[in-house]
Amino acid sequence: MSSTDNAHAACENCDTSLHGHYCHRCGQSAHNPLKHVGHAIEEVFESFWHLDGRIFRTLRDLWVPGRIALNYLKGRRVGYVQPLRLFVILTLFTFFVGKLFVHVDDFGVGGGRDSVYAKATTIEQVEAARAEQVAIIERQQASAPASGNAGFAMARAAVNAAAAQRKAELDGTGAAAPAETTAAGYGTFFNYSINGKPWDADSNPIVLKGWPQFANRWLNKRLQNGNVNIQRMGGKTDLYMQAILTALPGALFFLMPVFALVLRIAYIPRSMGYLEHLVVALYSHCWLMMVLLATFLIAGLGSAFASPTFAAASQWLYALLWLAVPVYLLWMQQRVYGGNKALTVLRYLLIAGVYLFLVSFGVMYAVLAGISA
């Protein structure tokens, strides 16, 4: 379309007369990508490189502690992806990759007739089977990223619980469950008495005083879902891991504003508003997502190659990545906030302690939310 043609045409979006290749009112291009293959290809590449140019620049500067946060706070924002958008993209992409690459083997620890404990006829055999299962878990945990610790802890607890149940059956202190029950019996998520009767989401639900009716319904529904999911997932440890990885992004989104508030309190003397601390919190978590993404990718490569050499090298890579996290965050805080270095270290230790406490609750929430989803 020539400039002369544009002068006599109207914008397809807002019907304004065109005086060039772009509408001066809404900014839409006069080229219609649906009418010309060349324009379609041009628009795709233009959009792609325009977006990726900022992403590459943002990710490059993110590797230098504090650079991107300091530049953004000083007003140099046009060359960077917005911090909230970057955090959302990295978080969703990281856990998508994690669900693809992070897997753990299932353990036959349930009460089914084919479980390792059902075949044991003496206490010694049960203990030997338990030790073997724990050793398998520990070997897998040693070659897996730190993010999977919650799943391995659940697997270890399931192993110990199943072993204890079988021991009780063998020494006469516990009655063996019927075959039809143990065939799928892997315990329950919630199994307590309410008002002297067994809990039931419909006929005998939990009712918390002061809670609205919809909140109590939601709570009982989640507990019911948990029981159903425990029976469905059984001894398949990988299903628990996938459920946790699904729930973790929500926990991180919840922790983000809380972490910004912790920064605001720790740096009260600084003349910075809450939103400025939120920018620092967002870019801090973007760095954590980069480290976690690298961890997931290394785990995926380790599973693909299954090489002892790569497995040994991956342990060093995991250690370097996660040792770099506290160093990076301390350096970032010193660069962004400035001030006395010793005082920065004290503030950093305080913030780290509070945040680790919050993260432990976040992971706990992810475990419970993942199982009861």
Beta strands, then each sheet from edge to edge (+ up, - down):
strand 1: 193-194
strand 2: 197-198
sheet 1: 1+ 2-
end
